[in-house]
């Protein structure tokens, strides 16, 4: 049974938003930084790089 943590969801939403912006700008360095941030936060990249 999965529970939804609002704080974690806010972090994923933030990462997703910033990842989409980096994709549009073709900014590989920004995407790499987001992946590092996600690892630090314990969030899998698939959670914010894949479409909902």
N, C-alpha and C positions, 0 to 999 in steps of 0.2 A: 504494500500500500504506500504510494508516494504522496508526500505532502508538499504543498507549494509554499516555499519560503519567499515572502515578498522582497526581502533584501537581496536574496540571490537572484530572483527574477529581474530586479532592477539592474543588477550588475550585468546580467546576460543581455538585457535590452540595451544598456549603454555600450557594451562591447559590440553588439550587432550594428547599432547605429554608426559607431565610429568605423567599423569594418567596411560597411557599405560605402561610407564616404571615402575611405582609403582606396577601395576598389574603383570607384568612379574617377579618382585622381591618379590611378595607376601608381600608388605610393607603396612600394615594397617595404621600405623601412618602417612606415607606420603600421603595416600589417604585421611585420615581425615583432614590433613592440607590443601590439595587441595580443599576439600569441604568448609572449613572455608574461604579460600581465595576467592573462587567463590561467596560465600554469600556476602562477603565484596564488591566484584566488581559488585554485582547485576546480576550474571550469574547463571542460573539454572544448577544443576549438569547434567541433561539430555543432555545439550548442548555439553558436552565434554566426557560423559561416554558412549554414544551410538555410534555405528558405523555409519559412514556417509552413 
